[in-house]
Amino acid sequence: MSSPVEAGGSTDEGKTFAQKQAERMKKLRDLHRLRNEARTHNHQEVIAEDARNKLPENWESRKRRAEWILNDQKEREEATHRGEDYDRVKLLNISAVEAERLERQKKKKNPDQGFSDFEAATVRQYNRLIKGMTPKDMERYEEQKEKYGDAFYAAPNTIVHGLHEDRPQAIDNLVKSVEDQISKRNKYSRRRTHNDDADIDYINERNAKFNKKMDRFYGEHTAEIKQNLERGTAV
């Protein structure tokens, strides 16, 4: 019968106490090292998880969007350097379904949701008007900011009269914008036919337009109240 050594196994026979003690101490040091590495790794994971929890909910989508914008800008610059139309080249590499989806997204950016209140209508008109404005001249902007100092962002008690001088080009742009608005308003303005048999519930033309607008949005909710007031049976 062969011994453990002859069979290829390991045995502590023949080793001195000092050798056995050194091997045990080496295993103990390895265990301490592995435990410290695991503790450090767990601590790093806890810090990383806490940092992720403090990020906004849409952080990943914002990060992907930022990376896409950087890549798109880089490809646009490369196409410009090659003398190519980047928008045309990009359309050649996408399918018709994808192109249709992108077109629908463009239309959804500023949809016409109808009249809700005058504040929303004013904001929508403002956004529509600033789209036609030329990009700002940032060099002139910084020059004026340094020139006027605190008067550049005027406070309630700041006197700004006589400091700013409008450029002829800016005045021309304002005149053109007003003329375009008038032209567009006249194009869509039409005379409404007057119904002689309709009830007269207004005092002037402006009040009549206001009543029609109110009736358009709230008429179905106030029809019964209006009828009771007209009959004199309102409580």
C-alpha positions in Angstrom: 0.0 0.0 0.0 1.5 3.3 -1.1 2.0 6.2 1.3 0.3 9.7 0.9 3.5 11.1 -0.4 3.9 8.4 -3.0 0.3 8.9 -4.1 0.9 12.5 -5.0 -0.9 14.0 -1.9 0.5 16.4 0.7 1.5 15.8 4.2 3.0 17.8 7.1 5.2 14.9 8.1 8.9 15.8 8.0 8.2 19.5 8.5 9.5 21.3 11.5 7.2 23.3 13.8 8.7 26.6 12.5 7.8 25.7 8.9 4.3 24.7 9.8 3.9 28.0 11.8 5.3 30.0 8.8 2.7 28.4 6.5 -0.2 29.1 8.9 0.9 32.7 9.3 1.1 33.1 5.5 -2.4 31.7 5.1 -3.6 34.1 7.8 -2.0 37.1 6.1 -3.6 36.1 2.8 -7.0 35.9 4.6 -6.5 39.4 6.1 -5.5 40.8 2.7 -8.5 39.3 1.0 -10.8 40.6 3.8 -9.3 44.1 3.5 -9.7 44.1 -0.3 -13.4 43.0 0.0 -14.0 45.7 2.6 -12.4 48.4 0.4 -14.4 47.1 -2.6 -17.7 47.1 -0.7 -17.0 50.6 0.6 -16.4 51.9 -2.9 -19.6 50.2 -4.1 -21.6 51.9 -1.3 -20.2 55.3 -2.2 -20.9 54.8 -5.9 -24.5 53.6 -5.2 -25.1 56.6 -2.9 -23.8 58.9 -5.6 -26.1 57.3 -8.2 -29.1 57.6 -5.8 -28.4 61.4 -5.5 -28.5 61.9 -9.3 -31.7 63.0 -11.0 -34.1 60.3 -12.2 -33.4 61.1 -15.9 -29.6 61.3 -15.5 -28.9 58.3 -17.7 -31.1 59.7 -20.5 -29.5 63.1 -20.2 -26.1 61.5 -20.3 -26.9 59.6 -23.5 -28.4 62.8 -25.0 -25.2 64.8 -24.2 -23.1 62.1 -25.8 -25.3 62.0 -28.8 -25.1 65.8 -29.2 -21.2 65.7 -28.9 -21.0 62.9 -31.5 -23.5 64.7 -33.8 -21.5 68.0 -33.5 -18.2 66.2 -34.3 -19.7 64.5 -37.4 -21.2 67.8 -38.5 -17.8 69.5 -38.3 -16.1 66.6 -40.2 -18.8 66.8 -42.9 -18.3 70.6 -43.1 -14.6 70.1 -43.4 -15.2 67.7 -46.3 -17.5 70.2 -48.0 -20.6 68.0 -47.6 -24.1 68.8 -46.4 -24.4 67.0 -43.1 -28.2 67.0 -43.0 -28.4 65.4 -46.4 -25.7 62.8 -45.6 -27.5 61.9 -42.3 -30.8 61.4 -44.1 -29.2 59.0 -46.6 -28.2 56.7 -43.7 -31.6 56.4 -42.0 -34.8 54.5 -43.1 -38.0 56.1 -44.2 -39.7 55.0 -41.0 -37.1 56.7 -38.9 -37.3 59.9 -41.0 -41.0 60.0 -40.6 -40.7 59.6 -36.8 -38.2 62.5 -36.7 -40.6 64.7 -38.7 -43.4 63.9 -36.2 -41.2 64.8 -33.3 -40.4 68.2 -34.9 -44.1 68.9 -35.2 -44.7 68.0 -31.5 -42.2 70.6 -30.3 -44.6 73.5 -30.6 -48.1 72.0 -31.2 -51.1 74.3 -31.5 -53.3 73.3 -28.6 -55.8 76.1 -29.1 -56.7 78.9 -26.8 -56.6 78.2 -23.1 -55.9 81.6 -21.6 -54.4 84.9 -22.6 -51.1 84.2 -20.7 -50.5 81.0 -22.7 -51.4 82.7 -25.9 -48.9 85.5 -25.2 -46.1 83.0 -24.4 -46.8 81.1 -27.6 -46.7 84.3 -29.6 -43.4 85.3 -27.9 -41.8 82.0 -28.7 -43.0 82.2 -32.3 -41.6 85.7 -32.7 -38.1 85.0 -31.2 -37.6 82.1 -33.6 -37.3 84.7 -36.4 -34.7 86.8 -34.6 -31.1 86.7 -35.7 -28.5 85.1 -33.4 -27.1 87.5 -30.8 -23.8 89.2 -31.4 -22.0 87.9 -28.2 -19.0 90.1 -28.8 -21.1 93.3 -28.8 -23.1 91.9 -25.9 -20.0 91.5 -23.8 -18.8 95.0 -24.8 -22.0 96.6 -23.8 -22.0 94.7 -20.5 -18.6 96.0 -19.7 -19.4 99.5 -20.8 -22.6 100.0 -18.9 -21.7 98.1 -15.8 -24.6 98.0 -13.3 -26.9 99.8 -15.7 -26.7 96.8 -18.1 -29.1 94.9 -15.8 -31.2 97.8 -14.7 -32.7 97.8 -11.2 -35.9 99.6 -10.3 -34.0 102.8 -9.3 -31.5 102.7 -12.2 -31.6 105.5 -14.7 -31.0 104.1 -18.2 -32.4 106.9 -20.3 -29.9 108.1 -22.8 -27.4 105.2 -22.2 -28.5 102.9 -24.9 -28.6 103.8 -28.6 -30.5 101.6 -30.9 -28.7 100.5 -34.1 -30.4 101.3 -37.5 -30.4 97.5 -38.2 -32.2 96.7 -35.0 -34.8 99.4 -35.8 -35.3 98.0 -39.3 -35.7 94.5 -37.8 -38.4 95.7 -35.4 -40.3 97.5 -38.2 -40.1 94.4 -40.4 -41.4 92.2 -37.5 -44.3 94.5 -36.8 -45.2 94.7 -40.5 -45.1 90.9 -40.8 -47.4 90.6 -37.9 -49.9 93.1 -39.4 -49.7 91.3 -42.7 -50.3 87.9 -41.2 -53.2 89.3 -39.1 -54.9 90.8 -42.1 -54.5 87.7 -44.1 -56.4 85.6 -41.6 -58.9 88.2 -40.6 -62.4 87.8 -42.1 -65.7 89.5 -41.5 -68.2 87.4 -39.6 -71.8 87.5 -40.9 -74.2 89.1 -38.5 -77.3 87.1 -37.5 -80.2 89.4 -36.8 -82.2 86.7 -35.1 -79.6 85.9 -32.5 -80.0 87.0 -28.9 -78.3 90.3 -28.0 -76.3 89.6 -24.9 -73.6 92.2 -25.4 -73.1 96.0 -25.1 -70.6 96.5 -27.9 -68.6 94.7 -30.5 -65.7 93.9 -28.2 -68.0 92.5 -25.6 -69.7 90.4 -28.2 -66.3 88.8 -29.2 -65.5 88.1 -25.6 -68.9 86.5 -25.0 -68.5 84.3 -28.0 -65.1 83.2 -26.8 -66.4 82.4 -23.3 -69.3 80.5 -24.8 -67.0 78.4 -26.9 -65.2 77.1 -23.9 -67.7 77.3 -21.1 -71.1 77.4 -22.8 -72.0 73.8 -22.2 -71.3 74.1 -18.5 -73.2 77.4 -18.0 -76.2 76.9 -20.4 -78.6 75.9 -17.7 -77.6 78.8 -15.5 -78.0 81.3 -18.4 -81.5 79.9 -19.2 -82.6 80.2 -15.5 -81.3 83.8 -15.4 -83.3 84.7 -18.6 -86.5 83.1 -17.3 -86.0 84.7 -13.9 -86.1 81.3 -12.1 -82.5 81.4 -10.9 -82.1 80.7 -7.2 
